[in-house]
Amino acid sequence: ERKWQYPKAKKLNTTEKGIPDPYSWLEDDKSEGTKKWVDEQSELTESLLSSCENNRNVLKSKLKEMYNYEKYSCPEKRGKHYYYYKNDGLQNQSVLYRLDDLNSTPQIFFDPNKLSEDGTISLGATGFSHKGDYFAYGLSESGSDRQSIRIKSVESGEILSDDLQHIKYSGISWTHDSQGFFYSRYPDPSSSSSTDHKTEINHSVFYHKINT
């Protein structure tokens, strides 16, 4: 039986508000110590997974077979149109479809699978304006929690020039006049020399007026 040698995480004599926090150094994901520890963990994991490659392929094939079926969300009416999400089975992200009425032919309204060729951009928070004339949506790159928010005109299909950055842990709440929406974000991380996790303070609510 193989014995695994797990990477050791150094234990510091540090506290946070009087509470022992010996592994706080791992919160700094940009430090050389954290990178080294993560690399060692990854090497250990891969050494195990590579030893059971055949079983992995069988499991992957079975999961792919079981998950390959059409999936639908419940339809919702936004303005004059109905919308729903559909996944053909193995699409990375579900596609948003639009219908003029419940008996019309559905048309693709927004396909997040086309946001990037390599699939590294995903759809995050979304929100239709109350009148149904605008669709605001968040985009996340490479699995980041941070998003940018863009706005699409429902009737023309035009993507407005509005581009909100550094959004994190936020929804999109439109005002009833459909002229703007509320969202929340942290300060711009580029304005601080601190690492990302240390800039996650002062989470604030903002209002954005479209076309500004």
C-alpha positions, 0 to 999 in steps of 0.5 A: 500500500502506497503511503502518501507524503502530503505537503507540509503547511508551515504553522505560524504564531499569528492571531486575528483579533485574538484568535489563533490564525496560523495558516493566514499566510495561505490567504495571500494567493500571490505569495511564493510560499502559497504558490509553492504549496499549491504546486506541491498539492497539485503534483500529489493529486496528479500522481494519484490520478495518473495511476488510475487513468483507465478508471478515470476514462471509464468514469468520464465516459459514463458521466458524459453518457448520463449527463447528455440530455436536453435541459430546460429552465422555466420560461419567464416573461420579460416585457413583451417576450418570453425567455428560457434557458436550454442546454442541448446536453453537453454544452458548457453553458446553457443558451438563452432563448426568446419567444414572441409568444408561447406558440412562436418559434424560439430564437437564440437571444444570448449564447454564452458559449460564443463569448470566447473561443476557448470557453474561458468567459462565462455568464454570471449575474443577469437582469432584464429591465422592468420594461424588458427593453434591456438585458444586463449581464455579467461576464467572468473570465477564467473562473474569476469571481470578478465580473464585468457588466455589459448591457444589451438592447433587446430590440436592436441586439446592440451591445451598449458601450457601458462597461462596468468593471471589478464587480464581485458578489453582486446581483443586478437590480433595475429601477422601475423606470428601466433607466438604470440598475443597482449593483455592488462592488469592491474598490478597484484593486489596481488602486491598491498594492495589496493582494486581492484578498486584502482589498475585499473590504468596503463592499458598496452599492452603486447605481448605474444609469444606462449610456453613461 
